């Protein structure tokens, strides 16, 4: 009977509110239940603004780092992307940030370090969309390091594992050209 009692401020206890939301969700279906029940809410049923603000802040930081990269300030961009990954290691954009670190080193013609950074992209569980692109760039790094055999291996992997990706189309093109020698950028 305790869960039905009202608190001193006139609200039902949290366990009672959760039960009400669960009952409403079951009765109404997911699409019709209150927004706070669908998205996650704080203890008063209000949308969790902290989570939304944190996501927005993470996207802004990633955007700023990318803008720095596009301004050709590659060293600073690497620092900003590393800062992003340090602050948001499990964010879906962390793999994207890692990819751009590799791009920054590639742009500076530090192909060995770019290889290391692109390899790290493959380790992110949320990197699905970036894996073919990272592999493609790894092949280009191997080509620049005069290791055409390894470049061909990587590009063949892209074609085999990600056949419908845009990177697979480029990899096929590189494989058709002088077998591991990439066309000029």
PyMOL CGO cylinders between C-alpha atoms (Angstrom):
from pymol import cmd
from pymol.cgo import CYLINDER

trace = [
    CYLINDER, 0.00, 0.00, 0.00, 2.99, 2.23, 0.52, 0.3, 1, 1, 1, 1, 1, 1,
    CYLINDER, 2.99, 2.23, 0.52, 3.58, 2.69, -3.25, 0.3, 1, 1, 1, 1, 1, 1,
    CYLINDER, 3.58, 2.69, -3.25, 0.14, 4.26, -3.64, 0.3, 1, 1, 1, 1, 1, 1,
    CYLINDER, 0.14, 4.26, -3.64, 0.73, 6.89, -0.96, 0.3, 1, 1, 1, 1, 1, 1,
    CYLINDER, 0.73, 6.89, -0.96, 1.53, 10.39, -2.09, 0.3, 1, 1, 1, 1, 1, 1,
    CYLINDER, 1.53, 10.39, -2.09, 4.72, 12.03, -0.93, 0.3, 1, 1, 1, 1, 1, 1,
    CYLINDER, 4.72, 12.03, -0.93, 4.63, 15.26, 1.02, 0.3, 1, 1, 1, 1, 1, 1,
    CYLINDER, 4.63, 15.26, 1.02, 4.98, 17.29, -2.19, 0.3, 1, 1, 1, 1, 1, 1,
    CYLINDER, 4.98, 17.29, -2.19, 1.90, 15.72, -3.78, 0.3, 1, 1, 1, 1, 1, 1,
    CYLINDER, 1.90, 15.72, -3.78, 3.68, 13.35, -6.18, 0.3, 1, 1, 1, 1, 1, 1,
    CYLINDER, 3.68, 13.35, -6.18, 3.43, 9.59, -6.24, 0.3, 1, 1, 1, 1, 1, 1,
    CYLINDER, 3.43, 9.59, -6.24, 6.65, 7.77, -5.33, 0.3, 1, 1, 1, 1, 1, 1,
    CYLINDER, 6.65, 7.77, -5.33, 9.04, 7.03, -8.20, 0.3, 1, 1, 1, 1, 1, 1,
    CYLINDER, 9.04, 7.03, -8.20, 8.27, 3.29, -8.21, 0.3, 1, 1, 1, 1, 1, 1,
    CYLINDER, 8.27, 3.29, -8.21, 4.59, 4.07, -8.68, 0.3, 1, 1, 1, 1, 1, 1,
    CYLINDER, 4.59, 4.07, -8.68, 5.31, 6.48, -11.55, 0.3, 1, 1, 1, 1, 1, 1,
    CYLINDER, 5.31, 6.48, -11.55, 7.49, 3.85, -13.26, 0.3, 1, 1, 1, 1, 1, 1,
    CYLINDER, 7.49, 3.85, -13.26, 4.72, 1.29, -12.95, 0.3, 1, 1, 1, 1, 1, 1,
    CYLINDER, 4.72, 1.29, -12.95, 2.24, 3.78, -14.44, 0.3, 1, 1, 1, 1, 1, 1,
    CYLINDER, 2.24, 3.78, -14.44, 4.56, 4.47, -17.39, 0.3, 1, 1, 1, 1, 1, 1,
    CYLINDER, 4.56, 4.47, -17.39, 5.08, 0.74, -17.98, 0.3, 1, 1, 1, 1, 1, 1,
    CYLINDER, 5.08, 0.74, -17.98, 1.32, 0.15, -17.87, 0.3, 1, 1, 1, 1, 1, 1,
    CYLINDER, 1.32, 0.15, -17.87, 0.69, 3.06, -20.28, 0.3, 1, 1, 1, 1, 1, 1,
    CYLINDER, 0.69, 3.06, -20.28, 3.43, 1.84, -22.62, 0.3, 1, 1, 1, 1, 1, 1,
    CYLINDER, 3.43, 1.84, -22.62, 1.84, -1.61, -22.71, 0.3, 1, 1, 1, 1, 1, 1,
    CYLINDER, 1.84, -1.61, -22.71, -1.68, -0.25, -23.17, 0.3, 1, 1, 1, 1, 1, 1,
    CYLINDER, -1.68, -0.25, -23.17, -0.90, 2.47, -25.74, 0.3, 1, 1, 1, 1, 1, 1,
    CYLINDER, -0.90, 2.47, -25.74, 1.95, 0.91, -27.64, 0.3, 1, 1, 1, 1, 1, 1,
    CYLINDER, 1.95, 0.91, -27.64, 5.37, 2.49, -28.01, 0.3, 1, 1, 1, 1, 1, 1,
    CYLINDER, 5.37, 2.49, -28.01, 4.41, 5.13, -30.58, 0.3, 1, 1, 1, 1, 1, 1,
    CYLINDER, 4.41, 5.13, -30.58, 1.57, 6.53, -28.51, 0.3, 1, 1, 1, 1, 1, 1,
    CYLINDER, 1.57, 6.53, -28.51, 3.12, 6.56, -25.07, 0.3, 1, 1, 1, 1, 1, 1,
    CYLINDER, 3.12, 6.56, -25.07, 4.32, 9.87, -23.63, 0.3, 1, 1, 1, 1, 1, 1,
    CYLINDER, 4.32, 9.87, -23.63, 7.53, 11.22, -25.09, 0.3, 1, 1, 1, 1, 1, 1,
    CYLINDER, 7.53, 11.22, -25.09, 9.33, 11.07, -21.75, 0.3, 1, 1, 1, 1, 1, 1,
    CYLINDER, 9.33, 11.07, -21.75, 8.58, 7.35, -21.52, 0.3, 1, 1, 1, 1, 1, 1,
    CYLINDER, 8.58, 7.35, -21.52, 9.96, 6.71, -25.02, 0.3, 1, 1, 1, 1, 1, 1,
    CYLINDER, 9.96, 6.71, -25.02, 13.15, 8.74, -24.78, 0.3, 1, 1, 1, 1, 1, 1,
    CYLINDER, 13.15, 8.74, -24.78, 14.16, 8.26, -21.20, 0.3, 1, 1, 1, 1, 1, 1,
    CYLINDER, 14.16, 8.26, -21.20, 13.30, 10.72, -18.54, 0.3, 1, 1, 1, 1, 1, 1,
    CYLINDER, 13.30, 10.72, -18.54, 14.45, 12.07, -15.28, 0.3, 1, 1, 1, 1, 1, 1,
    CYLINDER, 14.45, 12.07, -15.28, 12.72, 11.14, -12.05, 0.3, 1, 1, 1, 1, 1, 1,
    CYLINDER, 12.72, 11.14, -12.05, 9.95, 13.70, -12.61, 0.3, 1, 1, 1, 1, 1, 1,
    CYLINDER, 9.95, 13.70, -12.61, 9.00, 12.41, -16.06, 0.3, 1, 1, 1, 1, 1, 1,
    CYLINDER, 9.00, 12.41, -16.06, 10.77, 15.25, -17.89, 0.3, 1, 1, 1, 1, 1, 1,
    CYLINDER, 10.77, 15.25, -17.89, 13.05, 14.44, -20.87, 0.3, 1, 1, 1, 1, 1, 1,
    CYLINDER, 13.05, 14.44, -20.87, 16.61, 13.83, -19.77, 0.3, 1, 1, 1, 1, 1, 1,
    CYLINDER, 16.61, 13.83, -19.77, 18.12, 17.16, -20.85, 0.3, 1, 1, 1, 1, 1, 1,
    CYLINDER, 18.12, 17.16, -20.85, 21.58, 16.29, -19.57, 0.3, 1, 1, 1, 1, 1, 1,
    CYLINDER, 21.58, 16.29, -19.57, 21.89, 13.33, -21.93, 0.3, 1, 1, 1, 1, 1, 1,
    CYLINDER, 21.89, 13.33, -21.93, 20.63, 15.38, -24.87, 0.3, 1, 1, 1, 1, 1, 1,
    CYLINDER, 20.63, 15.38, -24.87, 22.95, 18.29, -24.04, 0.3, 1, 1, 1, 1, 1, 1,
    CYLINDER, 22.95, 18.29, -24.04, 25.90, 15.93, -23.71, 0.3, 1, 1, 1, 1, 1, 1,
    CYLINDER, 25.90, 15.93, -23.71, 25.18, 14.47, -27.15, 0.3, 1, 1, 1, 1, 1, 1,
    CYLINDER, 25.18, 14.47, -27.15, 24.83, 17.94, -28.64, 0.3, 1, 1, 1, 1, 1, 1,
    CYLINDER, 24.83, 17.94, -28.64, 28.08, 19.03, -26.98, 0.3, 1, 1, 1, 1, 1, 1,
    CYLINDER, 28.08, 19.03, -26.98, 29.87, 15.95, -28.34, 0.3, 1, 1, 1, 1, 1, 1,
    CYLINDER, 29.87, 15.95, -28.34, 28.61, 16.65, -31.87, 0.3, 1, 1, 1, 1, 1, 1,
    CYLINDER, 28.61, 16.65, -31.87, 29.75, 20.29, -31.63, 0.3, 1, 1, 1, 1, 1, 1,
    CYLINDER, 29.75, 20.29, -31.63, 33.22, 19.24, -30.46, 0.3, 1, 1, 1, 1, 1, 1,
    CYLINDER, 33.22, 19.24, -30.46, 33.51, 16.71, -33.27, 0.3, 1, 1, 1, 1, 1, 1,
    CYLINDER, 33.51, 16.71, -33.27, 32.34, 19.36, -35.74, 0.3, 1, 1, 1, 1, 1, 1,
    CYLINDER, 32.34, 19.36, -35.74, 34.90, 21.87, -34.49, 0.3, 1, 1, 1, 1, 1, 1,
    CYLINDER, 34.90, 21.87, -34.49, 37.71, 19.32, -34.78, 0.3, 1, 1, 1, 1, 1, 1,
    CYLINDER, 37.71, 19.32, -34.78, 36.60, 18.49, -38.32, 0.3, 1, 1, 1, 1, 1, 1,
    CYLINDER, 36.60, 18.49, -38.32, 36.51, 22.20, -39.20, 0.3, 1, 1, 1, 1, 1, 1,
    CYLINDER, 36.51, 22.20, -39.20, 40.07, 22.49, -37.88, 0.3, 1, 1, 1, 1, 1, 1,
    CYLINDER, 40.07, 22.49, -37.88, 41.10, 19.57, -40.10, 0.3, 1, 1, 1, 1, 1, 1,
    CYLINDER, 41.10, 19.57, -40.10, 39.43, 21.16, -43.13, 0.3, 1, 1, 1, 1, 1, 1,
    CYLINDER, 39.43, 21.16, -43.13, 41.27, 24.41, -42.38, 0.3, 1, 1, 1, 1, 1, 1,
    CYLINDER, 41.27, 24.41, -42.38, 44.43, 22.32, -42.91, 0.3, 1, 1, 1, 1, 1, 1,
    CYLINDER, 44.43, 22.32, -42.91, 45.52, 22.67, -39.31, 0.3, 1, 1, 1, 1, 1, 1,
    CYLINDER, 45.52, 22.67, -39.31, 46.20, 18.96, -39.10, 0.3, 1, 1, 1, 1, 1, 1,
    CYLINDER, 46.20, 18.96, -39.10, 48.30, 18.95, -35.93, 0.3, 1, 1, 1, 1, 1, 1,
    CYLINDER, 48.30, 18.95, -35.93, 45.67, 20.89, -34.01, 0.3, 1, 1, 1, 1, 1, 1,
    CYLINDER, 45.67, 20.89, -34.01, 42.92, 18.71, -35.48, 0.3, 1, 1, 1, 1, 1, 1,
    CYLINDER, 42.92, 18.71, -35.48, 44.66, 15.57, -34.19, 0.3, 1, 1, 1, 1, 1, 1,
    CYLINDER, 44.66, 15.57, -34.19, 44.77, 17.09, -30.70, 0.3, 1, 1, 1, 1, 1, 1,
    CYLINDER, 44.77, 17.09, -30.70, 41.08, 18.02, -30.85, 0.3, 1, 1, 1, 1, 1, 1,
    CYLINDER, 41.08, 18.02, -30.85, 40.05, 14.58, -32.09, 0.3, 1, 1, 1, 1, 1, 1,
    CYLINDER, 40.05, 14.58, -32.09, 42.16, 12.93, -29.37, 0.3, 1, 1, 1, 1, 1, 1,
    CYLINDER, 42.16, 12.93, -29.37, 40.49, 15.19, -26.82, 0.3, 1, 1, 1, 1, 1, 1,
    CYLINDER, 40.49, 15.19, -26.82, 37.09, 14.17, -28.17, 0.3, 1, 1, 1, 1, 1, 1,
    CYLINDER, 37.09, 14.17, -28.17, 37.93, 10.46, -27.94, 0.3, 1, 1, 1, 1, 1, 1,
    CYLINDER, 37.93, 10.46, -27.94, 39.28, 10.95, -24.43, 0.3, 1, 1, 1, 1, 1, 1,
    CYLINDER, 39.28, 10.95, -24.43, 36.10, 12.66, -23.29, 0.3, 1, 1, 1, 1, 1, 1,
    CYLINDER, 36.10, 12.66, -23.29, 33.60, 10.50, -25.23, 0.3, 1, 1, 1, 1, 1, 1,
    CYLINDER, 33.60, 10.50, -25.23, 35.28, 7.09, -25.79, 0.3, 1, 1, 1, 1, 1, 1,
    CYLINDER, 35.28, 7.09, -25.79, 31.99, 5.22, -26.30, 0.3, 1, 1, 1, 1, 1, 1,
    CYLINDER, 31.99, 5.22, -26.30, 30.20, 7.88, -28.34, 0.3, 1, 1, 1, 1, 1, 1,
    CYLINDER, 30.20, 7.88, -28.34, 29.15, 6.73, -31.84, 0.3, 1, 1, 1, 1, 1, 1,
    CYLINDER, 29.15, 6.73, -31.84, 31.32, 9.51, -33.31, 0.3, 1, 1, 1, 1, 1, 1,
    CYLINDER, 31.32, 9.51, -33.31, 34.49, 8.26, -31.56, 0.3, 1, 1, 1, 1, 1, 1,
    CYLINDER, 34.49, 8.26, -31.56, 35.27, 5.92, -34.48, 0.3, 1, 1, 1, 1, 1, 1,
    CYLINDER, 35.27, 5.92, -34.48, 34.72, 8.83, -36.85, 0.3, 1, 1, 1, 1, 1, 1,
    CYLINDER, 34.72, 8.83, -36.85, 37.14, 10.97, -34.83, 0.3, 1, 1, 1, 1, 1, 1,
    CYLINDER, 37.14, 10.97, -34.83, 39.71, 8.16, -34.93, 0.3, 1, 1, 1, 1, 1, 1,
    CYLINDER, 39.71, 8.16, -34.93, 39.32, 7.96, -38.70, 0.3, 1, 1, 1, 1, 1, 1,
    CYLINDER, 39.32, 7.96, -38.70, 40.00, 11.69, -39.06, 0.3, 1, 1, 1, 1, 1, 1,
    CYLINDER, 40.00, 11.69, -39.06, 43.14, 11.35, -36.95, 0.3, 1, 1, 1, 1, 1, 1,
    CYLINDER, 43.14, 11.35, -36.95, 44.35, 8.87, -39.56, 0.3, 1, 1, 1, 1, 1, 1,
    CYLINDER, 44.35, 8.87, -39.56, 43.36, 11.29, -42.33, 0.3, 1, 1, 1, 1, 1, 1,
    CYLINDER, 43.36, 11.29, -42.33, 45.34, 14.08, -40.65, 0.3, 1, 1, 1, 1, 1, 1,
    CYLINDER, 45.34, 14.08, -40.65, 48.49, 11.96, -40.56, 0.3, 1, 1, 1, 1, 1, 1,
    CYLINDER, 48.49, 11.96, -40.56, 47.88, 10.83, -44.14, 0.3, 1, 1, 1, 1, 1, 1,
    CYLINDER, 47.88, 10.83, -44.14, 47.56, 14.48, -45.23, 0.3, 1, 1, 1, 1, 1, 1,
    CYLINDER, 47.56, 14.48, -45.23, 50.89, 15.20, -43.54, 0.3, 1, 1, 1, 1, 1, 1,
    CYLINDER, 50.89, 15.20, -43.54, 52.39, 12.25, -45.45, 0.3, 1, 1, 1, 1, 1, 1,
    CYLINDER, 52.39, 12.25, -45.45, 53.17, 10.39, -42.23, 0.3, 1, 1, 1, 1, 1, 1,
    CYLINDER, 53.17, 10.39, -42.23, 51.94, 7.12, -43.72, 0.3, 1, 1, 1, 1, 1, 1,
    CYLINDER, 51.94, 7.12, -43.72, 53.23, 4.81, -40.99, 0.3, 1, 1, 1, 1, 1, 1,
    CYLINDER, 53.23, 4.81, -40.99, 51.41, 6.73, -38.26, 0.3, 1, 1, 1, 1, 1, 1,
    CYLINDER, 51.41, 6.73, -38.26, 48.33, 7.01, -40.48, 0.3, 1, 1, 1, 1, 1, 1,
    CYLINDER, 48.33, 7.01, -40.48, 48.34, 3.19, -40.77, 0.3, 1, 1, 1, 1, 1, 1,
    CYLINDER, 48.34, 3.19, -40.77, 48.42, 2.89, -36.98, 0.3, 1, 1, 1, 1, 1, 1,
    CYLINDER, 48.42, 2.89, -36.98, 45.52, 5.32, -36.62, 0.3, 1, 1, 1, 1, 1, 1,
    CYLINDER, 45.52, 5.32, -36.62, 43.39, 3.73, -39.36, 0.3, 1, 1, 1, 1, 1, 1,
    CYLINDER, 43.39, 3.73, -39.36, 43.98, 0.32, -37.74, 0.3, 1, 1, 1, 1, 1, 1,
    CYLINDER, 43.98, 0.32, -37.74, 42.49, 1.69, -34.50, 0.3, 1, 1, 1, 1, 1, 1,
    CYLINDER, 42.49, 1.69, -34.50, 39.25, 2.51, -36.35, 0.3, 1, 1, 1, 1, 1, 1,
    CYLINDER, 39.25, 2.51, -36.35, 38.74, -1.23, -36.91, 0.3, 1, 1, 1, 1, 1, 1,
    CYLINDER, 38.74, -1.23, -36.91, 38.70, -1.79, -33.14, 0.3, 1, 1, 1, 1, 1, 1,
    CYLINDER, 38.70, -1.79, -33.14, 35.65, 0.41, -32.48, 0.3, 1, 1, 1, 1, 1, 1,
    CYLINDER, 35.65, 0.41, -32.48, 32.37, -1.49, -32.14, 0.3, 1, 1, 1, 1, 1, 1,
    CYLINDER, 32.37, -1.49, -32.14, 30.47, 1.47, -33.62, 0.3, 1, 1, 1, 1, 1, 1,
    CYLINDER, 30.47, 1.47, -33.62, 32.79, 1.86, -36.62, 0.3, 1, 1, 1, 1, 1, 1,
    CYLINDER, 32.79, 1.86, -36.62, 30.69, -0.09, -39.13, 0.3, 1, 1, 1, 1, 1, 1,
    CYLINDER, 30.69, -0.09, -39.13, 30.40, 2.80, -41.59, 0.3, 1, 1, 1, 1, 1, 1,
    CYLINDER, 30.40, 2.80, -41.59, 34.04, 3.85, -41.32, 0.3, 1, 1, 1, 1, 1, 1,
    CYLINDER, 34.04, 3.85, -41.32, 35.73, 0.46, -41.58, 0.3, 1, 1, 1, 1, 1, 1,
    CYLINDER, 35.73, 0.46, -41.58, 35.70, 0.25, -45.40, 0.3, 1, 1, 1, 1, 1, 1,
    CYLINDER, 35.70, 0.25, -45.40, 36.98, 3.83, -45.66, 0.3, 1, 1, 1, 1, 1, 1,
    CYLINDER, 36.98, 3.83, -45.66, 39.74, 3.15, -43.12, 0.3, 1, 1, 1, 1, 1, 1,
    CYLINDER, 39.74, 3.15, -43.12, 40.76, 0.01, -45.00, 0.3, 1, 1, 1, 1, 1, 1,
    CYLINDER, 40.76, 0.01, -45.00, 40.81, 1.92, -48.28, 0.3, 1, 1, 1, 1, 1, 1,
    CYLINDER, 40.81, 1.92, -48.28, 43.13, 4.53, -46.76, 0.3, 1, 1, 1, 1, 1, 1,
    CYLINDER, 43.13, 4.53, -46.76, 45.30, 1.79, -45.29, 0.3, 1, 1, 1, 1, 1, 1,
    CYLINDER, 45.30, 1.79, -45.29, 45.76, 0.48, -48.82, 0.3, 1, 1, 1, 1, 1, 1,
    CYLINDER, 45.76, 0.48, -48.82, 46.75, 3.95, -50.00, 0.3, 1, 1, 1, 1, 1, 1,
    CYLINDER, 46.75, 3.95, -50.00, 49.24, 4.17, -47.13, 0.3, 1, 1, 1, 1, 1, 1,
    CYLINDER, 49.24, 4.17, -47.13, 50.78, 0.85, -48.17, 0.3, 1, 1, 1, 1, 1, 1,
    CYLINDER, 50.78, 0.85, -48.17, 50.99, 2.10, -51.74, 0.3, 1, 1, 1, 1, 1, 1,
    CYLINDER, 50.99, 2.10, -51.74, 52.77, 5.26, -50.60, 0.3, 1, 1, 1, 1, 1, 1,
    CYLINDER, 52.77, 5.26, -50.60, 55.14, 3.13, -48.54, 0.3, 1, 1, 1, 1, 1, 1,
    CYLINDER, 55.14, 3.13, -48.54, 55.87, 1.08, -51.68, 0.3, 1, 1, 1, 1, 1, 1,
    CYLINDER, 55.87, 1.08, -51.68, 54.17, -2.07, -50.41, 0.3, 1, 1, 1, 1, 1, 1,
    CYLINDER, 54.17, -2.07, -50.41, 51.76, -2.78, -53.29, 0.3, 1, 1, 1, 1, 1, 1,
    CYLINDER, 51.76, -2.78, -53.29, 51.18, -6.40, -52.23, 0.3, 1, 1, 1, 1, 1, 1,
    CYLINDER, 51.18, -6.40, -52.23, 49.82, -5.36, -48.85, 0.3, 1, 1, 1, 1, 1, 1,
    CYLINDER, 49.82, -5.36, -48.85, 47.74, -2.63, -50.50, 0.3, 1, 1, 1, 1, 1, 1,
    CYLINDER, 47.74, -2.63, -50.50, 46.18, -5.23, -52.79, 0.3, 1, 1, 1, 1, 1, 1,
    CYLINDER, 46.18, -5.23, -52.79, 45.43, -7.50, -49.82, 0.3, 1, 1, 1, 1, 1, 1,
    CYLINDER, 45.43, -7.50, -49.82, 43.60, -4.71, -48.00, 0.3, 1, 1, 1, 1, 1, 1,
    CYLINDER, 43.60, -4.71, -48.00, 41.63, -3.67, -51.08, 0.3, 1, 1, 1, 1, 1, 1,
    CYLINDER, 41.63, -3.67, -51.08, 40.68, -7.29, -51.77, 0.3, 1, 1, 1, 1, 1, 1,
    CYLINDER, 40.68, -7.29, -51.77, 39.42, -7.50, -48.20, 0.3, 1, 1, 1, 1, 1, 1,
    CYLINDER, 39.42, -7.50, -48.20, 37.19, -4.45, -48.76, 0.3, 1, 1, 1, 1, 1, 1,
    CYLINDER, 37.19, -4.45, -48.76, 35.71, -5.95, -51.92, 0.3, 1, 1, 1, 1, 1, 1,
    CYLINDER, 35.71, -5.95, -51.92, 35.09, -9.26, -50.12, 0.3, 1, 1, 1, 1, 1, 1,
    CYLINDER, 35.09, -9.26, -50.12, 33.70, -7.96, -46.82, 0.3, 1, 1, 1, 1, 1, 1,
    CYLINDER, 33.70, -7.96, -46.82, 31.99, -4.72, -47.91, 0.3, 1, 1, 1, 1, 1, 1,
    CYLINDER, 31.99, -4.72, -47.91, 31.04, -5.33, -51.57, 0.3, 1, 1, 1, 1, 1, 1,
    CYLINDER, 31.04, -5.33, -51.57, 28.28, -2.72, -51.74, 0.3, 1, 1, 1, 1, 1, 1,
    CYLINDER, 28.28, -2.72, -51.74, 30.23, 0.10, -50.09, 0.3, 1, 1, 1, 1, 1, 1,
    CYLINDER, 30.23, 0.10, -50.09, 31.56, 3.10, -51.97, 0.3, 1, 1, 1, 1, 1, 1,
    CYLINDER, 31.56, 3.10, -51.97, 35.05, 2.16, -50.77, 0.3, 1, 1, 1, 1, 1, 1,
    CYLINDER, 35.05, 2.16, -50.77, 34.68, -1.24, -52.47, 0.3, 1, 1, 1, 1, 1, 1,
    CYLINDER, 34.68, -1.24, -52.47, 34.09, 0.50, -55.80, 0.3, 1, 1, 1, 1, 1, 1,
    CYLINDER, 34.09, 0.50, -55.80, 37.26, 2.52, -55.35, 0.3, 1, 1, 1, 1, 1, 1,
    CYLINDER, 37.26, 2.52, -55.35, 39.15, -0.58, -54.21, 0.3, 1, 1, 1, 1, 1, 1,
    CYLINDER, 39.15, -0.58, -54.21, 38.05, -2.43, -57.36, 0.3, 1, 1, 1, 1, 1, 1,
    CYLINDER, 38.05, -2.43, -57.36, 39.31, 0.49, -59.41, 0.3, 1, 1, 1, 1, 1, 1,
    CYLINDER, 39.31, 0.49, -59.41, 42.69, 0.43, -57.65, 0.3, 1, 1, 1, 1, 1, 1,
    CYLINDER, 42.69, 0.43, -57.65, 42.94, -3.34, -58.09, 0.3, 1, 1, 1, 1, 1, 1,
    CYLINDER, 42.94, -3.34, -58.09, 42.20, -3.05, -61.83, 0.3, 1, 1, 1, 1, 1, 1,
    CYLINDER, 42.20, -3.05, -61.83, 44.84, -0.38, -62.27, 0.3, 1, 1, 1, 1, 1, 1,
    CYLINDER, 44.84, -0.38, -62.27, 48.43, -1.48, -61.91, 0.3, 1, 1, 1, 1, 1, 1,
    CYLINDER, 48.43, -1.48, -61.91, 47.58, -4.00, -59.15, 0.3, 1, 1, 1, 1, 1, 1,
    CYLINDER, 47.58, -4.00, -59.15, 48.19, -2.04, -55.99, 0.3, 1, 1, 1, 1, 1, 1,
    CYLINDER, 48.19, -2.04, -55.99, 49.43, 1.22, -57.45, 0.3, 1, 1, 1, 1, 1, 1,
    CYLINDER, 49.43, 1.22, -57.45, 46.85, 3.85, -56.61, 0.3, 1, 1, 1, 1, 1, 1,
    CYLINDER, 46.85, 3.85, -56.61, 45.96, 6.56, -59.12, 0.3, 1, 1, 1, 1, 1, 1,
    CYLINDER, 45.96, 6.56, -59.12, 47.11, 10.08, -58.28, 0.3, 1, 1, 1, 1, 1, 1,
    CYLINDER, 47.11, 10.08, -58.28, 45.04, 11.86, -55.64, 0.3, 1, 1, 1, 1, 1, 1,
]
cmd.load_cgo(trace, "trace")
